[in-house]
């Protein structure tokens, strides 16, 4: 990549796509495990911690990224691995056919088509439970956890059936329950979630390797916390269901489970200490912070000022597109006061170091700002797209209202490579896009209103501004890159 400034759309697009690619590669399972997991003198070394291997260990896993994690661990462990069992998304081997032949000791069970728990996923969860239940004190169990793991580990407490559990979770979602409320109810109805897997594994040593796809990296929410102590009062689930006027209409099976829950969420007080399981070591090996730092290093190497502003972006894309456009306008105008005032209005946490770096930038020089997180989108139309493509298009239209024609570009991409029901990870918007597309007979506003961003970007410029990576085999949410080059 040339480092003498961005002088045309082609170079800007290349810089953005390359920075995004570097970010994704930094959090692929193979990269993360290769950097953090080693076998040294009969010990498993993980992120600075050592675990003795007196005999071959076991692996279980669930999630969208655990296939690559299992492959890398098989290579690291060799004969020190006894057996591995993972549940993975249905159809994953269509994207990674070469991995199946490389797995010698790992059994893969496909389930949860379209990220919805199903009977195949239940079958996998039962097999995982049975494997873990047979382990002893001197055994070592490695648990691989990534985004999508909750749908791939569904095991309702008897006599609850899977359809009954799904119905109540859907009803809560429709009534506006937030993720914490959903997780509280989900854990209370599940055998393995909310620390259930860890309790079944006792007394063996459990080492969980976790790839976070949740803003803020809360261990109890990632895949519903199967190896994290569940500390909520069990009666809280009942209060939540009453709050949304659902408790009275519950099936008898669910009521019986909720009303018979013990006073504490864990069955054996001897296995906990200071709010943690004594035998469990939860280690987060991958987050969006790793991805953004990798992108920043790449951008700095290309002689851009660069700052990471937030890892916790959570906002509707309609409001977020307005924020990013206003921020770009303020940066182009060189107004530090406006930039600081605007950053003070956002509803998500900012990185103080990044903000401090930004306000000391030379606003007359080229720069890139990096954001990461997981926005939301309200679907009102019948088009095809995803939150990242919607955000890039909305950003471009907002810039058009400011009559910005300067060199401003914006990439929004999902690190899993999939944005909505499309084959794109996201898209790139820029100043002038709305006007240029209109001159070619394409009304960007109509596509935005109809949530049809994928069709817009597919038609405009022969898809040049679509971000297509294919399934990446990882997921640390979304990355947003705002590139500004006042020099050209």
C-alpha positions in Angstrom: 0.0 0.0 0.0 1.4 3.4 -1.0 1.9 5.7 1.9 2.0 9.0 0.1 -1.6 9.9 0.8 -5.0 8.8 -0.4 -5.4 10.3 -3.9 -8.3 8.4 -5.3 -11.2 6.1 -4.4 -9.1 3.1 -5.3 -6.4 3.7 -2.8 -8.9 4.7 -0.1 -10.9 1.5 -0.6 -7.7 -0.6 -0.6 -6.5 0.9 2.6 -9.9 0.3 4.3 -10.3 -3.2 3.1 -6.7 -4.1 4.0 -7.0 -2.6 7.5 -10.2 -4.6 8.0 -8.6 -7.8 6.7 -5.6 -7.3 9.1 -8.1 -6.9 12.0 -9.9 -10.1 11.1 -6.7 -12.1 10.6 -5.5 -11.1 14.1 -8.5 -12.8 15.7 -8.8 -16.0 13.7 -8.7 -19.1 16.0 -5.4 -20.3 14.5 -3.7 -17.0 15.2 -5.1 -16.6 18.7 -4.3 -20.1 19.8 -0.9 -20.1 18.2 0.0 -17.0 20.1 -1.5 -18.0 23.5 -1.4 -21.9 23.8 1.7 -24.1 24.0 2.7 -27.5 25.2 5.8 -27.2 27.4 7.5 -30.0 29.4 4.3 -31.8 30.1 2.3 -28.7 30.9 -0.3 -26.8 28.9 0.7 -23.2 28.9 -2.2 -20.8 28.3 -1.7 -17.0 28.4 0.9 -17.2 31.1 -0.7 -19.9 33.1 0.5 -23.5 33.4 -1.7 -26.6 33.8 0.0 -30.1 34.3 -0.9 -32.8 31.9 -0.4 -36.1 33.8 -2.4 -37.8 31.1 -4.1 -36.9 27.8 -6.8 -34.2 28.1 -10.3 -33.7 26.7 -11.9 -30.9 24.7 -15.5 -29.9 24.3 -16.6 -26.8 22.4 -19.6 -25.0 21.0 -19.9 -21.9 18.7 -19.2 -20.5 15.3 -15.4 -20.3 15.8 -14.7 -23.5 17.7 -14.0 -25.6 14.5 -10.8 -23.6 13.9 -9.9 -23.6 17.6 -10.2 -27.4 17.7 -8.1 -27.8 14.6 -5.3 -25.7 16.1 -5.5 -27.4 19.5 -5.2 -30.8 17.9 -2.0 -29.7 16.3 -0.7 -28.2 19.6 -1.6 -31.2 21.8 -0.8 -34.1 19.6 -0.8 -37.3 21.7 -1.7 -35.3 24.8 -5.3 -35.1 23.5 -7.5 -38.1 24.3 -10.8 -37.0 22.7 -12.6 -33.9 21.5 -16.3 -33.2 20.9 -17.6 -29.9 19.5 -21.0 -28.6 18.2 -20.8 -26.4 15.2 -23.2 -24.5 13.0 -25.0 -26.7 10.4 -23.4 -26.4 7.0 -20.0 -25.1 8.3 -18.0 -27.7 6.4 -19.3 -26.2 3.1 -17.1 -23.3 3.9 -14.2 -25.3 5.5 -14.2 -28.7 3.7 -10.4 -29.0 4.3 -10.7 -29.0 8.1 -12.8 -32.1 8.3 -10.0 -34.2 7.0 -7.5 -32.6 9.3 -9.4 -33.5 12.5 -8.2 -36.8 13.8 -9.6 -36.9 17.3 -12.4 -34.4 17.1 -16.0 -35.4 16.7 -18.1 -32.6 15.1 -21.9 -32.4 15.5 -23.6 -29.9 13.3 -26.8 -28.2 14.5 -28.6 -24.9 15.2 -29.3 -24.0 11.6 -29.6 -20.2 11.2 -28.5 -19.9 14.8 -31.7 -21.4 16.1 -31.5 -24.3 18.7 -32.7 -27.6 17.3 -32.8 -31.3 18.1 -29.4 -31.8 16.5 -27.9 -29.2 18.8 -29.6 -30.9 21.8 -28.1 -34.2 20.7 -24.7 -32.6 20.7 -25.3 -31.0 24.1 -26.3 -34.3 25.6 -23.1 -35.9 24.3 -21.0 -33.1 25.7 -22.7 -33.5 29.1 -22.1 -37.2 29.1 -18.4 -36.8 28.3 -17.9 -34.1 30.9 -19.8 -36.1 33.5 -17.4 -39.0 33.3 -14.3 -37.0 34.0 -12.3 -37.3 37.3 -10.2 -35.1 39.6 -6.9 -35.6 37.7 -8.4 -35.0 34.3 -8.0 -31.7 32.3 -11.0 -30.4 30.3 -10.5 -27.7 27.7 -13.7 -25.9 26.9 -13.8 -23.9 23.6 -16.5 -21.1 23.6 -17.4 -18.6 21.0 -20.3 -16.6 19.6 -23.2 -18.8 18.6 -22.4 -21.2 21.5 -25.7 -20.6 23.3 -27.7 -21.9 20.4 -25.4 -24.9 20.0 -25.6 -26.0 23.7 -29.4 -26.3 24.3 -30.4 -28.7 27.0 -33.6 -27.7 28.9 -34.0 -28.9 32.4 -36.5 -31.8 32.5 -39.4 -31.9 32.0 -39.1 -28.8 29.8 -39.0 -29.5 26.1 -37.0 -27.5 23.6 -40.1 -26.0 21.9 -41.4 -24.9 25.2 -38.1 -23.2 26.1 -37.9 -21.5 22.7 -41.5 -20.3 22.9 -40.9 -18.5 26.2 -37.6 -16.9 25.0 -39.3 -15.7 21.8 -42.2 -14.3 23.8 -39.8 -12.4 26.0 -38.0 -11.0 23.0 -41.2 -9.8 21.4 -42.2 -8.0 24.6 -38.9 -6.1 24.7 -36.8 -8.0 27.3 -33.1 -7.0 27.2 -30.2 -9.5 26.8 -29.6 -9.6 30.6 -33.3 -10.6 31.2 -33.3 -13.1 28.4 -30.1 -14.7 29.8 -31.4 -14.8 33.3 -34.5 -16.8 32.2 -32.5 -18.9 29.7 -30.0 -20.0 32.4 -32.6 -20.9 34.9 -34.2 -23.3 32.4 -31.0 -24.8 31.2 -28.9 -27.8 32.4 -25.6 -26.5 31.0 -25.8 -22.7 30.9 -25.2 -20.4 33.8 -22.3 -22.6 35.2 -24.1 -25.9 34.6 -21.3 -27.3 32.5 -18.7 -26.3 35.1 -20.6 -28.0 37.9 -21.0 -31.3 36.0 -17.3 -31.2 35.2 -16.3 -31.0 38.9 -13.8 -32.1 40.2 -11.7 -32.1 37.1 -9.7 -29.0 36.1 -11.6 -26.9 33.5 -9.8 -24.4 31.2 -12.2 -22.4 29.1 -10.8 -20.6 26.1 -13.2 -17.9 25.1 -13.6 -15.8 22.0 -15.8 -12.8 22.9 -18.6 -11.6 20.7 -20.3 -9.5 23.3 -19.7 -5.8 24.1 -17.6 -5.5 27.2 -16.7 -9.2 27.2 -18.9 -10.3 30.1 -18.2 -14.0 30.9 -21.7 -14.7 32.1 -23.3 -13.6 28.8 -20.9 -15.0 26.2 -22.7 -18.3 25.1 -24.8 -17.8 28.3 -21.8 -18.5 30.6 -21.6 -22.4 30.8 -18.4 -22.2 32.9 -19.2 -19.0 34.8 -20.8 -19.0 38.3 -24.4 -17.9 38.0 -25.0 -15.6 41.0 -28.5 -14.4 40.3 -31.3 -15.1 42.7 -33.2 -17.9 41.0 -36.5 -16.1 41.8 -35.4 -13.3 39.5 -36.5 -15.3 36.5 -40.0 -15.5 37.9 -40.0 -11.7 38.5 -38.9 -11.1 34.9 -41.7 -13.3 33.5 -44.2 -11.5 35.7 -42.9 -8.2 34.6 -43.8 -9.1 31.0 -47.1 -10.7 32.0 -46.0 -14.2 30.9 -45.7 -16.2 34.1 -49.4 -17.1 34.5 -49.6 -18.6 31.0 -46.4 -20.7 31.3 -46.5 -24.5 30.7 -46.6 -26.5 33.9 -43.2 -28.0 33.0 -41.5 -24.5 33.2 -43.4 -23.5 36.3 -42.3 -26.6 38.1 -38.7 -26.0 37.3 -38.7 -22.4 38.3 -40.6 -23.0 41.5 -38.4 -25.9 42.6 -35.1 -24.0 42.0 -32.7 -24.2 45.0 -32.1 -21.1 47.1 -28.7 -20.8 45.5 -27.8 -21.2 41.8 -25.1 -23.8 42.4 -25.6 -27.1 44.1 -22.2 -27.6 45.8 -20.9 -24.7 48.0 -17.5 -26.4 48.3 -16.7 -25.8 44.7 -16.8 -22.0 44.8 -14.6 -19.3 46.3 -15.1 -15.5 46.1 -17.7 -15.8 43.4 -15.7 -18.2 41.2 -15.5 -21.9 40.6 -12.3 -23.2 42.3 -11.7 -25.8 39.5 -12.4 -23.5 36.5 -10.1 -21.1 34.7 -11.9 -18.8 32.3 -9.5 -17.2 29.8 -10.6 -14.8 27.2 -8.2 -15.3 24.3 -9.8 -13.0 21.7 -11.7 -9.7 21.8 -12.3 -6.8 19.4 -9.5 -4.9 21.2 -7.0 -7.3 19.5 -8.6 -6.6 16.2 -8.6 -2.9 16.5 -5.0 -2.7 17.7 -4.0 -4.8 14.6 -5.8 -2.4 12.3 -4.3 0.6 14.0 -0.8 -0.7 13.6 -1.4 -1.3 9.9 -2.8 2.2 9.4 0.1 3.8 11.3 2.5 1.9 9.0 0.8 3.7 6.1 1.5 7.1 7.7 -2.0 7.9 8.9 -2.8 9.4 12.3 -5.0 6.8 13.9 -7.0 6.5 17.1 -9.2 3.8 18.6 -12.2 5.7 19.9 -14.5 2.9 21.3 -14.8 -0.9 21.6 -18.4 -0.7 22.9 -20.5 0.8 20.2 -24.1 0.0 20.9 -26.7 2.2 19.1 -29.3 2.0 16.4 -27.6 2.4 13.0 -29.9 5.3 12.1 -28.6 7.4 15.0 -25.1 6.1 14.6 -24.9 7.1 10.9 -25.8 10.6 12.0 -23.1 10.6 14.6 -20.4 9.4 12.3 -21.4 11.9 9.6 -21.3 14.8 12.1 -18.0 13.6 13.4 -16.5 13.5 9.9 -17.8 17.0 9.2 -16.3 18.4 12.4 -13.0 16.8 11.6 -12.9 18.2 8.1 -13.7 21.6 9.4 -10.9 21.3 12.0 -13.1 22.0 15.0 -11.6 20.4 18.1 -14.4 21.9 20.3 -17.1 20.4 18.0 -15.4 17.0 18.0 -15.1 16.9 21.8 -18.7 18.1 22.2 -20.0 15.5 19.8 -18.1 12.7 21.5 -19.7 13.8 24.8 -23.2 12.9 23.5 -22.7 9.2 22.6 -24.5 6.6 24.7 -21.6 4.1 24.6 -18.2 4.0 26.4 -15.2 5.7 24.8 -11.5 4.9 25.1 -9.9 7.8 26.9 -6.5 7.2 25.4 -8.0 7.2 21.9 -10.0 10.4 22.5 -6.9 12.1 23.9 -4.9 11.1 20.8 -7.7 12.4 18.6 -8.0 15.9 20.0 -4.2 16.3 19.6 -4.3 15.3 15.9 -3.3 17.7 13.2 -6.7 18.0 11.5 -5.1 19.2 8.3 -3.4 15.8 7.9 -4.9 12.4 6.9 -6.4 10.3 9.7 -8.4 7.2 10.6 -10.7 6.7 13.5 -11.5 3.1 14.7 -14.7 2.1 16.4 -15.9 -1.4 17.3 -19.0 -3.0 18.9 -22.4 -4.2 17.8 -25.1 -1.7 16.7 -28.7 -2.6 16.1 -31.0 -2.0 13.2 -34.8 -1.7 13.0 -36.0 -3.4 9.9 -39.0 -1.6 8.4 -38.6 -2.5 4.7 -38.6 -5.7 2.7 -35.2 -5.4 1.1 -32.0 -7.3 1.6 -29.1 -6.1 3.7 -27.5 -6.1 7.1 -26.7 -3.5 9.8 -23.2 -2.8 8.4 -24.3 -2.2 4.9 -27.3 -0.1 6.2 -24.8 1.9 8.3 -22.5 2.6 5.4 -25.3 3.7 3.2 -26.9 5.8 5.9 -23.6 7.5 6.7 -23.2 8.5 3.0 -26.7 10.0 2.9 -26.1 11.9 6.1 -22.9 13.4 4.6 -24.8 14.4 1.5 -27.1 16.5 3.7 -24.0 18.4 4.9 -22.9 18.9 1.2 -19.6 17.2 2.1 -17.5 16.5 -1.0 -14.2 16.1 0.7 -12.2 12.8 0.8 -14.2 11.0 3.5 -14.7 7.2 3.5 -16.3 4.9 6.0 -16.1 1.1 6.3 -18.5 -0.9 8.4 -17.9 -4.7 8.5 -18.8 -7.8 10.6 -15.7 -9.7 11.6 -17.6 -13.0 11.0 -17.8 -12.1 7.3 -21.6 -12.2 7.3 -23.9 -9.2 7.4 -27.5 -10.1 7.6 -28.8 -12.7 5.0 -26.2 -11.7 2.5 -22.8 -12.9 1.2 -21.2 -9.5 2.2 -19.5 -8.6 5.5 -20.4 -5.0 5.1 -19.8 -2.0 2.8 -17.9 1.2 2.3 -19.7 4.6 2.1 -18.1 7.9 1.2 -18.8 11.6 0.6 -20.5 12.0 -2.7 -21.9 8.5 -2.9 -25.5 9.6 -2.7 -25.2 12.3 -5.4 -23.1 10.1 -7.7 -25.5 7.2 -7.5 -28.4 9.5 -8.2 -26.7 10.7 -11.4 -26.6 7.0 -12.5 -30.3 6.6 -11.8 -30.0 4.9 -8.4 -31.8 6.6 -5.5 -29.9 5.7 -2.4 -32.6 7.1 -0.1 -35.2 4.6 -1.4 -32.9 1.7 -0.9 -32.1 2.9 2.7 -35.8 3.2 3.7 -36.5 -0.3 2.3 -33.5 -1.8 4.2 -32.2 -2.8 0.8 -28.6 -1.8 1.2 -27.2 -5.0 -0.3 -29.0 -4.4 -3.6 -27.8 -0.8 -3.6 -24.2 -1.6 -3.2 -24.4 -4.6 -5.6 -25.8 -2.3 -8.4 -23.6 0.8 -7.8 -20.1 0.6 -9.3 -20.5 -3.1 -10.0 -20.2 -3.9 -6.3 -16.9 -2.2 -5.7 -17.9 -0.9 -2.4 -19.3 -4.1 -1.0 -17.0 -5.8 1.5 -16.8 -9.5 0.7 -14.6 -11.8 2.8 -16.6 -15.0 3.0 -17.0 -16.8 6.3 -14.0 -15.8 8.4 -14.3 -18.5 11.1 -14.2 -15.9 13.8 -16.4 -13.3 15.4 -15.6 -10.3 17.6 -18.5 -8.2 16.4 -18.2 -5.3 14.0 -15.4 -2.9 13.1 -16.0 0.7 11.8 -13.2 2.6 10.1 -13.6 6.4 9.4 -11.0 7.6 7.0 -10.4 11.3 6.3 -7.8 12.8 4.0 -8.0 16.6 4.0 -4.8 16.8 2.0 -6.5 15.7 -1.2 
